[in-house]
Amino acid sequence: DVGSGTIGAFGTLAALYARLTIGVGQEVTTSLTNASLMLQAGEVTSFTGSSRSMSGSRDFTGPSTSERLYRCRDGWVALSAGSLGPEAVRLALDDLLPSTIVPKYNEIESVLASIAVGEALDRLAGVGIPAVQVLGRDDIFDDPWLSKNRFFMIVDDTELGPVRTVGAFAEWEEAPDDEHRFSRSVGDD
């Protein structure tokens, strides 16, 4: 729903710009299906020689040993060693892994399960492997980076009181910088 509204708004802006530049009005249409496909364009775009999109079940944690989600002692990390492969992961975890040249999935899984997320991220970053902590549904509200970048805001609803919502989709230089907004019920002035 949000994607369709956003696409419709951008289409309307483009139509207004076209009216200004070529002098002809435009009709803008979109649909939920259109928004869904556009927002997943990477999954459905193909060309000669392209690889097939990844797919998996509900519990799919990733396509390979070096590009997947791993459970740590106190949470989850997502790592994307990609073309670096498990050999790069070995560099990060070398002192904790068995002495095999290329570590197997279960060896990496076992080692990461024994250390904290922070240590895993430090080790992986130390050898140039992109990795992030996976945040749970409730963790996002306390995440310092999301908070600093104003991903959420408090809205005073006339019936519900303070309500935490997703922040604005964009910020404008001349807009007021208040973090506390108000919501009005139907019929409120």
Number of C-alpha atoms within 10 A of each C-alpha: 11 9 15 19 14 14 21 17 13 13 17 16 13 14 17 15 15 14 13 11 9 8 10 11 12 14 7 14 11 13 14 14 11 14 19 13 14 15 13 11 11 10 13 10 11 12 6 5 6 8 8 10 10 9 10 9 6 6 6 11 14 17 12 14 22 24 20 17 22 23 19 21 13 12 16 20 22 19 23 21 21 15 10 13 17 21 16 20 24 22 16 21 18 16 9 15 20 15 10 10 11 15 22 16 13 10 15 20 16 15 18 22 18 14 16 16 22 15 12 25 19 14 18 23 14 12 14 15 22 15 20 18 17 17 14 10 7 8 9 15 14 10 12 10 10 12 13 9 9 13 16 17 18 17 20 16 15 12 9 9 12 16 13 13 11 11 15 10 7 5 10 7 6 6 7 8 9 7 11 10 12 12 16 12 9 6 5 7 5
